[in-house]
């Protein structure tokens, strides 16, 4: 090909390339225009399409309390629409005639929008002849839906009126926010589980969707079921609604009193590990307390002095100390490897030389840290192994998503024998609850094991799964570890010490006059915003224990977070523990009617003197023996006056003759009979007090003067 031919071909290729480029740009531009400017139009078109197969959502299962009360349930909610093409000319004529009354009715049901606004909105849909025009933008409940359905035109069948709805399963909690973070919630728009037990047991609660085919028959769409939906199962939790409410109110009341930022409480059943109540209250910007996060299972905190129980338990179980062991705590300040350890009363001179039980009773930092440092300082790994043996570091494998595992580090050395993650001060401070991270649920599980004679039970949130009222799966109580957390004698010793902490130590405010309480106080500093010295010092206040101590039924931990002093685990968290424990014991005090019988009392009642015919009638009705056998009718239409005396096995009724001229003896009578008798004889009567007549001012046997006054003193 010549150069001349090449010069003619090149412009042709360039022309084709330019044309293709322009076409490509046009296609991209058109696509962008459709995706943006025409998005709503094509969305409406898609909504009008009738799919051949439609998924049918099953009904989500319920979440029940331990006694079968609804804590979360699915109820239908609706979005309502108009199909302005349905019904033809007949519908249009009704629409033109009834549109004003329809809009007025909608305004009365939804007062947020005026009748004029409703009319303008609906007329817009009518002009567009939309087949899926929203009447109200949000979901409505069943009662509201039935109200709308009764409006003119809307009450007609769908194919005539064009009124139709989309049904949704809405999740509702009958007890409102009670146990909200534990029960969980849903993403409303997606109908999917968000958190808590709703998420943990989502596959059980959700059920299996069904399938329906849509067929057009005689110009109508019919739903033909292919597979029916399988509704979800119900789950029965261990939560007790009344205990949950009691615990929440106790925590919030104390938080308001001390100006606290956060409050946590967990109530666990000793024998089974059942979680009866779990509270997580955070102060919100508006000053109200709400459940924002499940701090009880998700928060890793330095536990403070409640950890001292584990430290002393390890030392006792290893046999390195016993209850006679004494420690010199000095004046309340003790240098530990170049760093001062202080007791809470160091400004008042400290505790001096004290015994091991007293160390826990007064929560001496120096006492605990000196024991652990002296006995385990050269082999800290042995102490940590002992802590692991107590189960405090165990993975509890909770069903709640996002739960935290305790962080208790094991000392490690490099190949040269140097500690890589340890210092000389680590062990003393770890022994009193610092340099560890433990969630409250792990701490209460540890104390529950002490109450349960060393057997650690896994916290249980769900007892069973039910379908149509029948149990289809059960989750029995489960141990965390097969062995006990310590030797039986060690556990008994610790139980006694924890009782003394409450009866004669810093935990007095957690105690009760009605039953024994055992437990341990805890106060830990929290560094926020730059450390303990330069930042804002806040306090994590705790009390963990169980009740009644002589026959443990429940274990409870209360944790409060507050800024600044005063801060006291026993004086603040202990008070909440006191209210919860007494409230729970009062609720669980179930007595039989027979228990109300006093064995030392006499079964024959006291009977007032007076109209003994009436008394005889009542006594015979109650199957109480008397010495009379009157038929129950008045003698000559008048009362029979007499005295009543209680004897060993009957009531002796003695008739007394009344002389109309002398004042009768009315002592022992009821006020009604005494007044009736004296006024029938012409006397005026005044009463003082209540009960039966103790004395009378007009002495018995005295001549009656008509109109005279007689004062009766009652008791």
Secondary structure in CASP SS format (residue, H / E / C, confidence):
PFRMAT SS
TARGET T0000
AUTHOR 0000-0000-0000
METHOD secondary structure of the structure
MODEL  1
X C 1.00
X C 1.00
X H 1.00
X H 1.00
X H 1.00
X H 1.00
X H 1.00
X H 1.00
X H 1.00
X H 1.00
X H 1.00
X H 1.00
X H 1.00
X H 1.00
X H 1.00
X H 1.00
X H 1.00
X H 1.00
X H 1.00
X H 1.00
X H 1.00
X H 1.00
X H 1.00
X H 1.00
X H 1.00
X H 1.00
X H 1.00
X H 1.00
X H 1.00
X H 1.00
X H 1.00
X H 1.00
X H 1.00
X H 1.00
X H 1.00
X H 1.00
X C 1.00
X C 1.00
X H 1.00
X H 1.00
X H 1.00
X H 1.00
X H 1.00
X H 1.00
X H 1.00
X H 1.00
X H 1.00
X H 1.00
X C 1.00
X C 1.00
X C 1.00
X C 1.00
X E 1.00
X E 1.00
X E 1.00
X E 1.00
X C 1.00
X C 1.00
X C 1.00
X C 1.00
X C 1.00
X C 1.00
X E 1.00
X E 1.00
X C 1.00
X C 1.00
X C 1.00
X C 1.00
X C 1.00
X E 1.00
X E 1.00
X E 1.00
X E 1.00
X E 1.00
X E 1.00
X E 1.00
X E 1.00
X E 1.00
X E 1.00
X E 1.00
X E 1.00
X E 1.00
X C 1.00
X C 1.00
X C 1.00
X C 1.00
X C 1.00
X H 1.00
X H 1.00
X H 1.00
X H 1.00
X H 1.00
X H 1.00
X H 1.00
X H 1.00
X H 1.00
X H 1.00
X H 1.00
X H 1.00
X H 1.00
X H 1.00
X H 1.00
X H 1.00
X H 1.00
X H 1.00
X H 1.00
X H 1.00
X H 1.00
X H 1.00
X C 1.00
X C 1.00
X C 1.00
X C 1.00
X C 1.00
X H 1.00
X H 1.00
X H 1.00
X H 1.00
X H 1.00
X H 1.00
X H 1.00
X H 1.00
X H 1.00
X H 1.00
X H 1.00
X H 1.00
X H 1.00
X C 1.00
X C 1.00
X C 1.00
X C 1.00
X C 1.00
X E 1.00
X E 1.00
X C 1.00
X C 1.00
X C 1.00
X C 1.00
X C 1.00
X E 1.00
X E 1.00
X H 1.00
X H 1.00
X H 1.00
X H 1.00
X H 1.00
X H 1.00
X H 1.00
X H 1.00
X C 1.00
X C 1.00
X C 1.00
X C 1.00
X C 1.00
X C 1.00
X C 1.00
X C 1.00
X H 1.00
X H 1.00
X H 1.00
X H 1.00
X C 1.00
X E 1.00
X E 1.00
X E 1.00
X E 1.00
X E 1.00
X E 1.00
X E 1.00
X E 1.00
X E 1.00
X E 1.00
X C 1.00
X C 1.00
X C 1.00
X C 1.00
X C 1.00
X C 1.00
X C 1.00
X H 1.00
X H 1.00
X H 1.00
X H 1.00
X C 1.00
X C 1.00
X E 1.00
X E 1.00
X C 1.00
X C 1.00
X C 1.00
X C 1.00
X E 1.00
X E 1.00
X C 1.00
X C 1.00
X H 1.00
X H 1.00
X H 1.00
X H 1.00
X H 1.00
X C 1.00
X H 1.00
X H 1.00
X H 1.00
X H 1.00
X H 1.00
X C 1.00
X E 1.00
X C 1.00
X E 1.00
X E 1.00
X E 1.00
X E 1.00
X E 1.00
X E 1.00
X E 1.00
X E 1.00
X C 1.00
X C 1.00
X E 1.00
X E 1.00
X E 1.00
X E 1.00
X E 1.00
X E 1.00
X E 1.00
X E 1.00
X C 1.00
X C 1.00
X E 1.00
X C 1.00
X C 1.00
X C 1.00
X E 1.00
X E 1.00
X E 1.00
X E 1.00
X C 1.00
X C 1.00
X C 1.00
X H 1.00
X H 1.00
X H 1.00
X H 1.00
X H 1.00
X H 1.00
X H 1.00
X H 1.00
X H 1.00
X H 1.00
X H 1.00
X H 1.00
X H 1.00
X H 1.00
X H 1.00
X H 1.00
X H 1.00
X H 1.00
X C 1.00
X C 1.00
X C 1.00
X E 1.00
X E 1.00
X E 1.00
X E 1.00
X E 1.00
X E 1.00
X E 1.00
X E 1.00
X C 1.00
X C 1.00
X C 1.00
X C 1.00
X E 1.00
X E 1.00
X E 1.00
X E 1.00
X E 1.00
X E 1.00
X E 1.00
X E 1.00
X E 1.00
X E 1.00
X C 1.00
X C 1.00
X C 1.00
X C 1.00
X C 1.00
X E 1.00
X E 1.00
X C 1.00
X C 1.00
X C 1.00
X C 1.00
X H 1.00
X H 1.00
X H 1.00
X H 1.00
X C 1.00
X C 1.00
X E 1.00
X C 1.00
X C 1.00
X H 1.00
X H 1.00
X H 1.00
X H 1.00
X H 1.00
X H 1.00
X H 1.00
X H 1.00
X H 1.00
X H 1.00
X H 1.00
X H 1.00
X H 1.00
X H 1.00
X H 1.00
X C 1.00
X C 1.00
X C 1.00
X C 1.00
X C 1.00
X C 1.00
X C 1.00
X E 1.00
X E 1.00
X E 1.00
X C 1.00
X C 1.00
X C 1.00
X C 1.00
X E 1.00
X E 1.00
X E 1.00
X E 1.00
X C 1.00
X C 1.00
X E 1.00
X E 1.00
X E 1.00
X E 1.00
X C 1.00
X C 1.00
X C 1.00
X H 1.00
X H 1.00
X H 1.00
X C 1.00
X C 1.00
X C 1.00
X C 1.00
X E 1.00
X E 1.00
X E 1.00
X H 1.00
X H 1.00
X H 1.00
X H 1.00
X H 1.00
X H 1.00
X C 1.00
X C 1.00
X C 1.00
X H 1.00
X H 1.00
X H 1.00
X H 1.00
X H 1.00
X H 1.00
X H 1.00
X H 1.00
X H 1.00
X H 1.00
X H 1.00
X H 1.00
X C 1.00
X C 1.00
X C 1.00
X H 1.00
X H 1.00
X H 1.00
X H 1.00
X H 1.00
X H 1.00
X H 1.00
X H 1.00
X H 1.00
X H 1.00
X C 1.00
X C 1.00
X C 1.00
X C 1.00
X C 1.00
X C 1.00
X C 1.00
X C 1.00
X C 1.00
X C 1.00
X C 1.00
X C 1.00
X C 1.00
X C 1.00
X C 1.00
X C 1.00
X C 1.00
X E 1.00
X C 1.00
X C 1.00
X C 1.00
X C 1.00
X C 1.00
X E 1.00
X C 1.00
X C 1.00
X C 1.00
X C 1.00
X C 1.00
X E 1.00
X C 1.00
X C 1.00
X C 1.00
X C 1.00
X H 1.00
X H 1.00
X H 1.00
X H 1.00
X H 1.00
X H 1.00
X H 1.00
X H 1.00
X C 1.00
X C 1.00
X C 1.00
X C 1.00
X C 1.00
X E 1.00
X E 1.00
X C 1.00
X H 1.00
X H 1.00
X H 1.00
X H 1.00
X H 1.00
X H 1.00
X H 1.00
X H 1.00
X H 1.00
X H 1.00
X H 1.00
X H 1.00
X C 1.00
X C 1.00
X C 1.00
X C 1.00
X C 1.00
X E 1.00
X C 1.00
X C 1.00
X E 1.00
X C 1.00
X E 1.00
X E 1.00
X E 1.00
X E 1.00
X E 1.00
X E 1.00
X C 1.00
X C 1.00
X E 1.00
X E 1.00
X E 1.00
X E 1.00
X E 1.00
X C 1.00
X C 1.00
X C 1.00
X C 1.00
X E 1.00
X C 1.00
X C 1.00
X C 1.00
X C 1.00
X C 1.00
X C 1.00
X C 1.00
X C 1.00
X H 1.00
X H 1.00
X H 1.00
X H 1.00
X H 1.00
X H 1.00
X H 1.00
X H 1.00
X H 1.00
X H 1.00
X H 1.00
X H 1.00
X H 1.00
X H 1.00
X H 1.00
X H 1.00
X H 1.00
X C 1.00
X C 1.00
X C 1.00
X H 1.00
X H 1.00
X H 1.00
X C 1.00
X C 1.00
X C 1.00
X C 1.00
X C 1.00
X C 1.00
X E 1.00
X E 1.00
X E 1.00
X E 1.00
X E 1.00
X E 1.00
X E 1.00
X E 1.00
X E 1.00
X E 1.00
X E 1.00
X E 1.00
X C 1.00
X C 1.00
X H 1.00
X H 1.00
X H 1.00
X H 1.00
X C 1.00
X E 1.00
X E 1.00
X E 1.00
X E 1.00
X E 1.00
X E 1.00
X E 1.00
X E 1.00
X E 1.00
X E 1.00
X E 1.00
X E 1.00
X C 1.00
X C 1.00
X C 1.00
X C 1.00
X C 1.00
X C 1.00
X E 1.00
X E 1.00
X E 1.00
X E 1.00
X E 1.00
X E 1.00
X E 1.00
X E 1.00
X E 1.00
X E 1.00
X C 1.00
X C 1.00
X C 1.00
X C 1.00
X C 1.00
X H 1.00
X H 1.00
X H 1.00
X H 1.00
X H 1.00
X H 1.00
X H 1.00
X H 1.00
X H 1.00
X H 1.00
X H 1.00
X H 1.00
X H 1.00
X H 1.00
X H 1.00
X H 1.00
X H 1.00
X H 1.00
X H 1.00
X C 1.00
X C 1.00
X C 1.00
X C 1.00
X C 1.00
X H 1.00
X H 1.00
X H 1.00
X H 1.00
X C 1.00
X C 1.00
X C 1.00
X C 1.00
X C 1.00
X C 1.00
X C 1.00
X C 1.00
X C 1.00
X C 1.00
X C 1.00
X C 1.00
X E 1.00
X E 1.00
X E 1.00
X H 1.00
X H 1.00
X H 1.00
X H 1.00
X H 1.00
X H 1.00
X H 1.00
X H 1.00
X H 1.00
X H 1.00
X C 1.00
X C 1.00
X C 1.00
X C 1.00
X E 1.00
X C 1.00
X C 1.00
X C 1.00
X C 1.00
X C 1.00
X C 1.00
X C 1.00
X C 1.00
X E 1.00
X C 1.00
X C 1.00
X E 1.00
X C 1.00
X C 1.00
X E 1.00
X E 1.00
X E 1.00
X E 1.00
X E 1.00
X E 1.00
X C 1.00
X C 1.00
X C 1.00
X C 1.00
X E 1.00
X E 1.00
X E 1.00
X E 1.00
X E 1.00
X C 1.00
X C 1.00
X C 1.00
X C 1.00
X C 1.00
X C 1.00
X E 1.00
X C 1.00
X C 1.00
X C 1.00
X C 1.00
X C 1.00
X C 1.00
X E 1.00
X E 1.00
X H 1.00
X H 1.00
X H 1.00
X H 1.00
X H 1.00
X H 1.00
X H 1.00
X H 1.00
X H 1.00
X H 1.00
X C 1.00
X C 1.00
X C 1.00
X E 1.00
X E 1.00
X E 1.00
X E 1.00
X E 1.00
X C 1.00
X C 1.00
X C 1.00
X E 1.00
X E 1.00
X E 1.00
X E 1.00
X E 1.00
X C 1.00
X C 1.00
X C 1.00
X C 1.00
X C 1.00
X C 1.00
X E 1.00
X C 1.00
X C 1.00
X C 1.00
X C 1.00
X C 1.00
X E 1.00
X E 1.00
X E 1.00
X E 1.00
X E 1.00
X E 1.00
X C 1.00
END
